[in-house]
Every structure is written in C-alpha cells, then in structure tokens.
Amino acid sequence: MANNPKFNYFTEMDDHMMNYDENLINEIDLFIRTLN
C-alpha cells in the first residue's frame, strides 16, 4: 500500500515535471549566460 500513492503521484505529475524541467533548464541557461 505504501508504494501505490508514490507511484500514482509520479505518474500524474509526469507531464508537469517535464514542463518544469524544461523551464528550469532555460532558467539555468540564462543564468549561466549572465555569468559569462
């Protein structure tokens, strides 16, 4: 039972996490450019 909520949470949030990661990569890229 303990594993089911965790599994369901990640499957439901999968698309959202993909979008978050894409935005995060863009933010990091912009931040690195400001350092240069």
RODOBA-685743 format. One record per residue (C-alpha): residue number from 0; residue in one letter; x, y, z. Coordinates in nm, 4 decimals, always signed. Example, Ala and Ser with C-alpha at 12.3 -4.5 7.8 and 13.67 -1.06 7.14 Angstrom:
! RODOBA-685743
{0,'A',{+1.2300,-0.4500,+0.7800}}
{1,'S',{+1.3670,-0.1060,+0.7140}}
! end
This chain:
! RODOBA-685743
{0,'M',{+0.0000,+0.0000,+0.0000}}
{1,'A',{+0.2809,+0.2431,+0.0827}}
{2,'N',{+0.4211,+0.2289,-0.2698}}
{3,'N',{+0.0929,+0.2959,-0.4519}}
{4,'P',{+0.0466,+0.6668,-0.3606}}
{5,'K',{+0.4062,+0.7412,-0.4552}}
{6,'F',{+0.3664,+0.5635,-0.7889}}
{7,'N',{+0.0368,+0.7373,-0.8630}}
{8,'Y',{+0.1793,+1.0761,-0.7672}}
{9,'F',{+0.4698,+1.0499,-1.0086}}
{10,'T',{+0.2582,+0.9193,-1.2977}}
{11,'E',{+0.0044,+1.2004,-1.2525}}
{12,'M',{+0.2728,+1.4659,-1.2231}}
{13,'D',{+0.4879,+1.3312,-1.5062}}
{14,'D',{+0.3785,+1.5879,-1.7683}}
{15,'H',{+0.4049,+1.8727,-1.5192}}
{16,'M',{+0.7544,+1.7695,-1.4171}}
{17,'M',{+0.8593,+1.7542,-1.7821}}
{18,'N',{+0.7435,+2.1133,-1.8316}}
{19,'Y',{+0.9103,+2.2197,-1.5082}}
{20,'D',{+1.2404,+2.0623,-1.6091}}
{21,'E',{+1.2272,+2.2344,-1.9496}}
{22,'N',{+1.1683,+2.5721,-1.7873}}
{23,'L',{+1.4342,+2.5062,-1.5267}}
{24,'I',{+1.6920,+2.4252,-1.7950}}
{25,'N',{+1.6083,+2.7518,-1.9722}}
{26,'E',{+1.6450,+2.9484,-1.6484}}
{27,'I',{+1.9793,+2.7843,-1.5719}}
{28,'D',{+2.0979,+2.8535,-1.9263}}
{29,'L',{+2.0096,+3.2216,-1.8930}}
{30,'F',{+2.1810,+3.2353,-1.5536}}
{31,'I',{+2.4997,+3.0816,-1.6937}}
{32,'R',{+2.4975,+3.3351,-1.9785}}
{33,'T',{+2.4816,+3.6203,-1.7269}}
{34,'L',{+2.7923,+3.4813,-1.5549}}
{35,'N',{+2.9814,+3.4948,-1.8827}}
! end
